[in-house]
Amino acid sequence: MEKNFVLRIFLITSFLVFLILIFFKFTNKEQSIKQEVEKIEEKIESSNLIKDVSYTSKDPEGNQYSLNASEGIIDVNNNNYIYLTSVKAIINLHNYSLIEISSDFGKYNTDNYDTIFSKNVIITYLDNKIKGEYLDFSLEKNLLIISKGVILKNNKNSLKADVVEMNIKTKDVKIFMYEENKKINVKSLN
């Protein structure tokens, strides 16, 4: 009876040791697979990263749009979009002064050159400086729409509004608030 008992203990212990070894081997393999997946994801992300991004386009009327950024990441789901950081753009309109734009971030469409600028957006043209947090620029629509905390300053005035919209073809500027009961805040600097 004692021999059977010892044999049973030995078999149970051996079986438990075997199970523990399989468990550790499986866990290590799972961890190894996880590390490989992370390496592959890093390679994919770094392969989508572009340093010193630069694009230039010109329309039939001679207007030129140049865009530069410190880096861009190509959208994995739609390679026509590039997410940019430290963005600077110049719109050189035929028979007009330059329009300069800068922002912390941007989203550029390589098909139609439309660009969304975001965070610390600054537009400079003539003697005007416009600051805001969001700018939607469409070359096709000839439209700049800056919003979120907009402040426009020049040598004579300073104003606060919700939105400043500029047609780059006609040079018309519209300044407005989202709510009818709110007024544009204008301050004379003279």
MOJOCOR-V547300 format. One line per field, one symbol per residue. psi: psi as a letter, one per 40 degrees, with the letter a starting at -180 (. if undefined). burial: + if it has 24 or more other ideal C-beta (glycine too) atoms within 12 Angstrom, else -. A space follows every 50 residues. Layout:
BEGIN
psi = ???
burial = ???
END
This chain:
BEGIN
psi = dddddddddddddddddddddddddddddddddddddddddddddddehh ighhihihideehihhhiidiihhhddheehhhiighhihhghhfiiihh hiidiihhhedeeihhiihfhhhhibfihhiaehhhhhddefhhhhigfh hhiaddihihidhhhhhedeehhhhiidhdeiihhhhhe.
burial = -------------------------------------------------+ --+-+-+-----+++++++--+++------+++++-+++++++-----++ +++-+++++---++++++-++++-+--++++++++++-+--+++++++-+ +++-----++++++++-+----+-+---------------
END
